[in-house]
């Protein structure tokens, strides 16, 4: 095998392996100034995920993080956990 093909093969194998120091998810939790800090929705990049009525806060946060990590795009994902917005 030629050295050029070996170098290309090595580069492809290196690119196929996951990078250990890569950031996969940036998670932020927004706190309400009203004191109601329970999260009810999550924004994952451009998508909105809503919490079901029978779902606990911890279960919802875990589901939101799992859905953010399952996305196809290889860039770091942004997850924002938001409290309920009160209408004025």
N, C-alpha and C positions, 0 to 999 in steps of 0.2 A: 504494500500500500504506500502511496506517495506521502511525503511529509505534509503537503498542503491538505490532503484529505484527512490525515490524522489530526492536524491542528483544528480543522473545521469540526470534526467529530468530537474532539475534546471540548471545544467551545459549546457545541450543542448539548453535550452531556452535562456540562457545568450549568448551562442556562436552564435545563430541565429540573435540576435539583432545587428545592426550596432554600431560600436564603434565611438563615436563622435570625439575623438581626433586623429583618424587614418589619415595618409597622403595618399591620393588617387592618387595624380598627382604631379610630379616634373617637372616644366616647365622652360626651359632655352631658351633664344633668343640669337643667335649668330649674332654679328654685323660685317659687312664686312669692312676691312681696306680701301677699295676703296671708301667708302662713299655711296654705293648703299645698303641701309639697308632694302629694302622691301623684305619680306619673300616670297619665292616661293615654298618651300617644307618643309615637317616636317618629322622627324624620330620619330616614336612611337615604343619604344622598338626595335624590329628588322625590323619593317615595314617602308616603305617610302610612304608618302602621298604627291601628287603633287597638286599645286594650278592650277585651270582652268583659262583660259585667261580672262573670264568675271567675275571672282570672286574678290571681294575687299579683301584687306589684313586683315581687321578685321573679315570679314565673314570666311575667310580661317582659321585664328587662332581659331575662335570659333568652326568651324567644326573639326579641329584637336584635340582640347581639348575634345570635345564631343566623338569623336571616341576613344581617349585614355581612357576615363572613362568607355566606354561601353565594354572594353575588359573583358574576362571571368576570367582571373587569378586574385587572390585576393591581390597580392602584389602592392606596389606603382609603378606607371608607369612613365616612363621617356619620356618626350616630348621635342624635340629639334627643334626649328624653325630656319631654315637656309636661308641665302640670296642666290641669284643666284651666281653660281661659274663661273667665267670668264676663258675661255680657253686661254692659253698663247702660 
